[in-house]
Amino acid sequence: MGSNRSTGKVRVGISGWRYAGWRGRFYPPKLAQRRELEFAATKFPSVEINGTFYSLQKPDNFREWVRATSDDFVFAVKGSRYITHMLKLRNVEPALANFFASGLLELGAKMGPVLWQFPPQMKFERGRFAKFFQQLPRTHGAAARLARRHDERLDGRASLSAMRGGTKLPIRHAVEIRNESFAVPEFVELLREHEVGLVVADTVAWPLLVDETSDFMYCRLHGSEELYVSAYTDAALEAWADRIAAWATGKVAKGPRVCEACTDGLPRDVYVYFDNDAKVHAPFDAQRLQQMIAGRLGD
């Protein structure tokens, strides 16, 4: 969607793809579990990898995911909860090295944004977040250098090199806030300073802000009435399609923001992932939204 120069690239997909309840409903009956990603990739241009949030994966996993998808497919990668929820962003260099050594570089050009989700109890502290943002690698080459500092847990199972010719490939980062203390100009300014995206998260209780802080937008649609469960009405999806089309074409998107005057009129790439998976709404809502956006962007 939106491939010309005056329009950002829009990718709508799903958060994760391996759900038992989807089998026989979204996935065809008797489809082998190992082929679910391959099938999902025929319907969407991107998915969000969730397993990386819970544990370090292996390079073979990433290689398998690359083989299952087309050349223009993109993965968003969810950052380790060990870094965000347990270490709470303190003394994270060894954990960051392990995370990037676990196989992310195997994605090559298919690596999209890395999502860092903060726990609800974590509040904004400028110094802590500024240091974390400074430590994040911004190219595949920088990620490879960081990965080489992994600890003994990844000895013999690390992926330490960028793909051939890919050292300069950029790595985008986005953050998902879940505490009202972040809804202040100082945080938005810090994100802009470090070119980190602010996740636009549609949830029941957590902050929703549409401030543009980087050259891309990242949306997570969790279900605004019941978290991870509720489906989206046509009216709700139409409103999201309007926002996404606005971002992609450099217009001002409607919605709550910290800085009303801080828009630059530049088109942005947009990544959108549905996470209302509990009752198999996510893939079907994503398909409906794709059609609405295509109508607005002329694809």
N, C-alpha and C positions, 0 to 999 in steps of 0.2 A: 504494500500500500504506500502511496505517496512517494514515488521514486524520483521525481524531478527535483531540480536544484532549489526551487523555491518552497519545497515541501519536505518536512522531515519524514523519515521512515517510521511507519507505525507497525508494531508487532503486537498482536493480541494472542494470548495463549492461556495455559493452565498452570497452576502451581502444583507440581508433582504429576505423576501419570499412573502410578501403580495403586489402584484402589479396587478392592474386591467388589464393592457395590456397583462399579462401572461395567463389570463383565456381563455381557449379554444385553446391556442397555446402550452404553456408548460404544463399547468394544463389541465386535461381532461375536456371536456364540461360537465357542470352541476355538477362538483365537488363542494361540499359545501365549502364555504370559510374557515370554521373552520377546514377543513381537509387538507388545503394547505401545512402546515408544515409537516404533516404526509406523504403526497405525496413526497414533496421535500426530506424528510429524507430517502426515498427509493432510491433516485438517488445520494445523496451526503452524506458523512460521517460527514459533519459539515456545519453550517451556521453562519453568523455574525448577531447578534441581533442589529438592528439599533435604535429601539424605545427608548433604554436606553440613547441614546445621546440627545434626545429631551426632555424627561421628566422622572420623577421617576415612575417606574412601580410598580405593586403590587405583593406581594408574590404569589397570585393565578395565575397570568400570568406565572410566572416561573414554577409553579407546572404543569400547563397545557402543557407548552412546553416540560417538562420532560416526561409527560405521552404520548405525541405524537411521541416520538422518541425512537429508540432502545437503549439497554444498553450501546453500545460502541459509541454512537453519542456524539459529542462535540460541544458546543456553544462558539464562541468568543463573547465577550460583549463589545460594544462600550461605552467608558466612557462619563460621563455627560458633555455636552457643557457648562453648568453653571460653571463647574470647569475650563475648558480649555479656553473658549471664553469670559466669563463674568468676573469671578474672575481672570482670567489669571494666575492661579496657586498661587495666594496670599491669605493667610488666609483661607485655604481650608479645615481645619480639620472638621468643622461641615458639610460641603457639602460632604466630603468623607465619613463621618459616615452615612449620609442619603443615599448616593448612595449604599453603601454595605448593609445597613439595608433594602433596598427596595425589596429585594428578591433574590439577587444573590446567597446566600448560599443555596437556595432551589435546585440549579443545582447540588450540590454535585460533584461527580466525572465527571459530564458532563460539568463542567466549564472549558473552555479553556482560552486562553489569554484574558486579558483586553486591549483594544485598546484605547490609548489616542491620539486624533487627534488635532494638534495645528492649529490655524487660520493663514492664509497667512501673516498677518501683525505682528505676534509674532516673535521676533528675539531671538537668543540664548543669554541668560545671565546665566553664570555658577551657580551663587549662587542661583538664583530662581529655576533652574531645579534640582540642587543637593538637595535642601530642599524638593522639591516635591517628588523626588525619595525615599528619606529617609522615607517619610510619608506613602508610599504605603505598604499595608499588603502583605506579601509573603506566607502566609498559610491561610487556612480556619479558623483556630483558631484565628490568628491575626485579620482577617477580622471580626470575630464575636465580638472580644473585641472592635474593632473600632466601629462597628455598634451599640453597646450598648451606645455610646455617641451621638446618633442621637438627633435632636431637636424635639420640640413639633409638627412639621408638620407630623412626622411619628408615633405619639402616637396612639396606637391601630391598626396600620397597618404595623408593622415592623417585619422582620424575623431576629432573633438575635442569632441563634445557628447553628453551623456547623452540618452537618449530622452525625449520630452516627458513631463513629470510624473514622471520616474524618477530625479531627482537624489538622492533619499534612499534608493534601493534599496541594500541592504547588499551588500558584497563580502566573502565568506569566504575565508580563506587556510588552507592545510594544508601541512605539510612532511613529506617522506619522508627519513628518516635511513638512512644506509648505513654507519655506523661505530659501534662499541660505545661510544665516548667520550660519546655522547649519552644513554646509558642511566643517567642520574644524576638525582637529585631536582632539582638546580639547573636542568636544562634543562626538565623538566616544569613546574616552577614558573614559568619564564620564558614558556613557551607559555601557561600559564593567565593570567599577568599581561597578556599581549598578545592573549588570546583567539584564538590560532592553534591549529588542529587538528593532532594528531599522527597521521600516516598509519599505519594498522595494515597492515603489508606482509607478506604470506606469501611467503617466498622460501627459497632454499636456504641462504644464508650470512649474510644481513643481519639486524639486530635486529628482533624482533617484540615490540611492546609494545602493551597494550590500555588504557593510561591515557587517561582522558577529560580533555581540556584545553580544550575549547570546547563550544559548544552543538550540535555536530554531530560525527559520526564519518566517517572516510574510509578505506575499505579498498581495497587493491590486491592482487589475487590472481594472483601471477606463476607459480604452480606450485611446490609445496613440495619436489618430488623432483628435477625437472630444470627449471631456470629457463626460462620462456617456452614450455616444451614439454609438461610432464606434465599429464595430465588429472586431475580431481578424482574420487575415489571417492564413492559415495553417503554413506559414513560421514563422510568429510571435509566434504562439503557440509552434512550434518546438523549437524556441530559449528559450522560457520560460521553456519548458520541460527539456531542457539541463541544465539550471540553477538549477532547482529544484532537478533533479537527482544528480547533483554535490553536492549540499548542503546535501542531504540525505545520500550520501556516503562519505562525508568528503573531496571531491575534491574542487578545486578552481573554483568558478562560474565566468563566464565572465560578465563584466559590470563595470561601473564607481565606484570607491571606494576612500575613503579618505586616507586609509592606505594600500598601495599595499603589504606590507610585513607582515601584521598582520593576517595571517591565521594559524590555528592550526591543520588542517587535521582531525578534529573530525566530525563524522556524526551528523546531526541535524534533529530534527523534523521540518516539514514545513507545514505552514497553508497558503492556497491560497484562496482568495475570489474575485469573479468577481463582479464589480460594474457598468458595462456598461449595465444598465437595461432598459434604455429609449426606446429601440426598440426591446426588448426581446432577446438580444444577450447573456446576461449573462449566463442563464442556459445551453444553447447549447454550448457556448464556454467552459464552465466548463466541460461539458461531453466530449468534444473532447480532452481537455487537460488531463483529467483523463486517457483516453485511451493511449495517447502518453507517459505519465509517466509510466503507467503499463508496456508498452513495454520496457522501459529503465531499470526498476527495476526488471523485470522478474516476475511480479505478474499476 
